[in-house]
Amino acid sequence: MALVAGSEQGITLDDNVAAFGELGFRPHIADLPQTRDQSTTVLGQDVSMPVLISPTGVQAVTPDGEVAVARAAAAAGIAMGLSSFASKPIEQVVAANPKTLFQMYWVGTRERILQRVERARAAGATGLIVTLDWTFATRRDWGSPPIPEKLDLRAMLRFAPEGALRPRYVLDWLRGGGLPDLTTPNLAGPGEPAPTFFGAYGEWMQTPLPTWDDVAWLRKEWGGPFMVKGIMHPDDARRAVDAGATAISVSNHGGNNLDGTPASIRALPAVVDAVGDQVEVLLDGGIRRGGDVVKALALGAKAVMIGRAYLWGMAANGEAGVTNVLQILRSGIDEALLGLGRSSVHDLVPEDVIVPAGFTREL
């Protein structure tokens, strides 16, 4: 998971955050609502606020990893997106949060992909997310610290100085049963050991890129709520609708794909115009405050997904850190609704936001 870096120069990464700062609000000062309602329904799940946990891989930052995030999300009443590259098996995550959406990349043959779909179904996953905004390049995640393939003696010696500076971190892992093994259990076939992150990545790199026919096939095999993540172009939004998607997420993979792609929020209005109410439109990328969530909703998103925000919380203080991040976002959404004079997230309209000339990018 890329906590700090993006592709190449990080132009898209920076724009994801900066673009929200270019948007303003049109507040009111009287007749404001005494109470505000943030609840909504996304991908068939009732959620307490329009924020979902975006799936991110290898959350072996704390011993409980994705399970800790799932617990925090469940306590907050929101849905959990689980990456197929997660460090915890889907069965454990669904047990911690029944509102779990399973995310898949196009890795391996259709037979192997279908095995993962059926495992997710059997585990109780409520929806499927197929992520398409990731292509392979060598200039990705510049500035990110190296991740070892496994914690063997050589790797432990290399990272020993960092462990010495953070004894509490090492102690937490030892209390949790040992150091992380950096495997991806959700990509293991029946009776197979969990591949390492880089082993699974290698299989992914050798898999032919998916077509829209592949996406339609996967949608049919799953049969339930189905999101295509990575939409930036209105044409792709329309193709996702044609493939049977029930939701799409306007996303540039957090600035970790083609650098120079505009911020997600800049592309959102054109995508919403392209598909109308045919599918639920979500957004991810650059969400740092509750006000950002409200701006996205005003411009047509049904909800947002957060990545780095909760990952930073988890890295700082585990489950409690994720809980704190979600509380901050909830408070920020409430404050923005109050200032705008809106009693519900469903009442937000484009006129609540000041969009400067030249802000949007119609790809």
Salt bridges, closest charged atoms under 4 A:
GLU8 OE1 - ARG139 NH1 3.51
ASP15 OD1 - ARG266 NH2 2.78
GLU22 OE2 - ARG266 NH2 2.76
ASP64 OD2 - ARG71 NH2 2.84
GLU91 OE2 - ARG119 NE 2.96
GLU118 OE2 - ARG121 NH2 3.18
ASP133 OD2 - LYS229 NZ 3.93
ASP133 OD1 - HIS253 ND1 3.05
GLU192 OE2 - ARG112 NH1 3.17
GLU203 OE2 - ARG112 NE 3.00
GLU203 OE1 - ARG116 NH2 3.92
ASP214 OD1 - ARG110 NH2 2.83
ASP235 OD2 - HIS233 ND1 3.89
ASP235 OD1 - ARG238 NH2 2.61
GLU280 OE2 - LYS302 NZ 3.40
ASP284 OD1 - LYS229 NZ 3.59
GLU319 OE1 - ARG71 NE 2.74
ASP334 OD2 - ARG36 NH2 2.88
ASP352 OD1 - ARG342 NH2 3.11
